[in-house]
Amino acid sequence: MQTASGEWIAAPTIADTVIVNTGDLMQRWTNHLFCSTKHRVMIPNDDRMNQSRYSMAFFCHPNDDTEIACLESCQKEQSPIYPPILAGEYLLQRLQATYGNS
């Protein structure tokens, strides 16, 4: 995963646990309390290469008409960073930023 300073670090191995990466929408919804994590998967070049490893992507998204507004519990000392937006509009903005208007 990538730290806030831009350094790539290895996610620690913790027995019987699952790593969950928070996405951009959750970061917005929580006023940056839970931040989106840049991450990558690399094949190790040492003895770990011979060990089993499982990786599964699971994406979920609210219904398009769900309002994404800063959760009240995430406004303790800071006003909302973003104005409210519908989940469908937010997704469309992100897709257009990534792939353009085509």
C-alpha positions in Angstrom: 0.0 0.0 0.0 1.1 3.6 -0.5 1.5 5.9 2.5 0.3 9.5 2.5 3.9 10.6 1.8 3.9 8.4 -1.4 6.1 5.6 -0.1 5.1 2.0 -1.1 5.2 -0.4 1.9 4.3 -4.0 2.2 1.1 -4.8 4.0 1.9 -6.8 7.1 0.9 -10.5 7.2 -1.4 -11.1 10.1 -2.7 -14.7 10.6 -6.4 -15.3 10.1 -7.2 -11.7 9.0 -8.5 -10.0 5.9 -7.2 -6.7 4.4 -9.9 -4.3 3.3 -9.1 -1.3 1.1 -11.4 1.6 1.5 -12.4 3.3 -1.7 -12.8 7.0 -2.7 -16.6 7.1 -2.1 -16.1 6.0 1.6 -13.4 8.6 2.0 -15.9 11.3 0.8 -18.8 9.9 2.9 -16.6 9.9 6.1 -15.0 13.4 5.6 -11.6 11.6 5.2 -11.9 9.7 8.5 -11.5 6.5 6.4 -9.1 7.3 3.5 -8.9 5.6 0.2 -5.8 3.4 0.0 -3.7 3.2 -3.2 -2.5 -0.4 -3.4 -0.9 -2.9 -5.8 -0.2 -6.6 -5.8 3.3 -7.7 -6.6 4.7 -11.3 -7.0 7.4 -11.8 -4.5 10.9 -12.7 -5.8 11.9 -14.8 -2.8 10.7 -18.0 -1.0 7.3 -16.5 -0.5 6.7 -17.1 -4.3 6.1 -20.8 -3.5 3.4 -20.1 -0.9 -0.3 -20.0 -1.6 -1.9 -16.6 -1.6 -5.5 -15.6 -2.3 -6.7 -12.3 -3.6 -10.3 -11.5 -4.3 -11.8 -8.2 -5.5 -15.2 -7.4 -4.2 -16.8 -4.0 -5.1 -20.0 -2.7 -3.8 -21.8 0.6 -4.4 -24.9 2.2 -3.0 -28.0 2.6 -5.1 -27.7 5.4 -7.7 -30.3 7.5 -5.8 -28.6 7.3 -2.5 -27.4 10.7 -1.2 -23.7 10.7 -0.3 -23.4 13.4 2.3 -20.9 13.6 5.1 -22.0 11.3 8.0 -22.9 13.3 11.1 -20.5 11.3 13.2 -17.6 12.3 10.9 -18.2 16.1 11.4 -16.7 16.4 14.9 -14.2 19.2 14.4 -14.5 19.8 10.7 -17.3 20.9 8.4 -18.1 18.6 5.5 -15.3 18.8 2.9 -17.7 17.9 0.0 -21.2 18.9 -0.9 -23.9 16.2 -1.0 -24.1 14.2 -4.3 -26.1 11.2 -5.5 -24.2 7.9 -5.6 -25.0 7.5 -9.3 -23.7 11.0 -10.2 -20.5 10.4 -8.2 -19.9 7.1 -10.0 -20.5 8.8 -13.4 -18.0 11.6 -12.5 -15.3 9.1 -11.5 -15.8 7.0 -14.7 -15.7 10.2 -16.9 -12.5 11.3 -15.1 -11.0 7.9 -15.8 -12.2 7.1 -19.2 -13.3 10.4 -20.7 -16.7 11.1 -22.2 -16.6 8.3 -24.8 
